[in-house]
Amino acid sequence: MTMIKNIVFDVGNVLATFQPKEFLNDFYKDPKIAQDLYTLFFEERLWHAYDQGLYSGATLKKVAIKRMPCYKEEIERLIPTWARYVKPFDRSIQLMKQLKEEGYKIYILSNIPEDSYQYFIENNNIFADVDGGIYSYQDRLIKPDPAIFQLLLSRYDLKAQECLFIDDKEENTQAARQLGFHVITLRNPEEIEQKVREKIHEV
């Protein structure tokens, strides 16, 4: 039986909040603006390219304004202000620290744009104690592409069967599982410690 030695955390909805519909509704207060910009950024996949490092925040703004010039002012206010709405989950951060103290290696594997990464570094560095990480914008790879998981393994000389990967999206945990990772698809961040402890003891 192979022991879990490495815990690999996603960021959004695992270590910190990321609920774009809720954020946009709160940010703009106008449901039509919020829905139109959600469609633009998320359904038309502009945010996907932003996460992948194909767009900087400045480029994202230009592309978005070109597509929806009627919302020029609203889009200019959004980037990179949105990062302030991403709040760490204390329970998850504490668990990450506990696991490190217990001897596990801690890694991050996140679809994250540069603006958000820099905001975390400067304001509430949730990456301070990790042993390594793959951040999508840096390597131009994005989950669930198997290549991003393979990069984590090769860069840090890890074995998939010794890694537990935690993510909130089924397509991402499925991709990791196919490569041999142990996985948790986290539906409720409040349950993270229970789920992680159960999985560690199960393996």
N, C-alpha and C positions, 0 to 999 in steps of 0.2 A: 504493500500500500504506500502510495506517494504522499508525503506530507505537504501541506500548504506552507510555503515559506515567504511568499510575496503577496501583498494585498494591493490591488490596482484599482484606484478610484476614478470614476468620472467626476466632473465638477457639477454641471447643471442638474439640479434636483437630487443630487447625492451629497455633495459637500456644500452647495449653495443653491439659492432659489433661481429658477429660470422659468418664468411663466409669461411668455410674450404677450398673450392676449390680455391678461390681467394688467400687466405693466402698461401697455398702450392705452387701455381704457382709463387707467388712473392718470397717466401722463397728460392725455389730451382732454379728458372729460367728455368729449363729443364722440358718441358711438360710431358715427359715419366715418370720421377721420381715422379713428382707431381701426375699424374694419378695413378701410381702404389701404391703410399702410401695413396692416397685417398681411393682406393679400399681396401687396407689392413685395414686401421683404421676405415673407415666409412661404407663401404659396407659389410665388414666382422664383423662389430660391436665390434671391440676392444674398440673403444671410448665409446661405450655404457657401457661396463663394467668399464671403467675408470671413467666415470661420476658417476656410481653407487657405487663407492668406492670398487669395487671388485679387482681392480688393483691400486696400487700406481703408480706414475710416473716411478719409477725404475723398477717395475714389468712389466709395459706396455712396456718399452723399451726392456726388456729381451724377452718377448713373441713375440714382433714384429720382433726383430732381428732373433729369432729362425725361424720365418716363412719366412722372406726375408733376409737371411744373406748377400746377395749381396748389401744391402743398410744399412749395419751396421753403417757406419760413418754418413750417412744422418739421420738415426733414432736417433742416439745419439745427434746430433745437435738440433733435433726438440723438445725434451722434456727436460725441461719445457719452452724452449725459446718461444714457440708458444704463451704463455700467454701475452707476450709483444705486440702482434699484436691485442689484444682485447682492443678496445678503447671505453670509455664511450661516450654516446650520450649526449651532454650538454643539449639539449632540454628536454630529458627525465629526467635527474637528476634534472633539475630546476623544472620541473613539480612535481616530487616526493616531493621536499622540499615545494613547494607551497601548495600541498594537505595536507601535515602534518601541516603546519601553519593554514590551514583552519579547522583543527580539525579531519581530517580523520586519521585512523590508517593505517600504511604502513607496508606491509609484502613482503618478497621475497619467491618465490617458484621456484627453479631452478634446472635443471639437470646440475651439475657443478662438476668438479673434484677438488681434494684438492689443486693441484698446482695452478689452476686458482683462487680459493677462496683466498689462501694465497697471491697471487700476488696483488689482489684487496685490501686486507687489508693493505698490506705494501706500496702500491704505490698511489692508488687513491680511498680511502675507500668509495665506493658508498653505503656501507651498514651501514655507521656511524649513520644515523638518523632513521633507521627503527625500528619498534616496535617488530619485530621478523622475523624469516625466517626458511624455510626448505630447506636444501642444500643436494642434492641427495647423495653425497659421505658420509655424516655424518650418515645418517639413512638407507643407503643401499636400498633406494627406488628410483624409477625413473618414471617420467611422461611417458606415460599417465596412469600408474597404479592408480586406484582410491584410493588405500591405502595411497598414498602420500598426496592427497588432504584431506583425512579424518584425517591424522596425523596433518596437519595444523590446522584444525578445533578443534580437541581435545586438542592439545598442548596449544593453545591460547584462548580456550573457545569461539570460533567464531560460528556464524550461517551462513551457505552457502548463504542464501538469502540476507544477509547483506554484502556480499563480491563481489567485481568486480575483476575478474581475467583477466590479459592481457598477451597474449602469441602469438608467431608468427606461431605456428603450430596448424592446425585444429584438429588433433587428441587429442591434449592436452586441447584445449578449449572445445571440445566435451565431453571429460571425466568430466571436471569441470561442464559443463552445466547439465549433467545427475545427478549430485549431488545437483543441485539447485543454483549454482553460476551464477551470471551475468557474461558475458564474452565478450571480444573483441579479435578477431583474427587479429593481427596487421600486415598488409601487408607492410606498409611504416612507418618507425619510425618517419618521419617528420610529420605525421598526428596524433601522439599520443595524444597531448593535445586536439585537435578537437574531436577525437573519445571518449576520456574519458569524456570530458564535455558533449557531446551529450548523452552518456549513463547514466551519473549521473542525468541529467535533465529528461531523458526518464522514469526512474524508479519511 
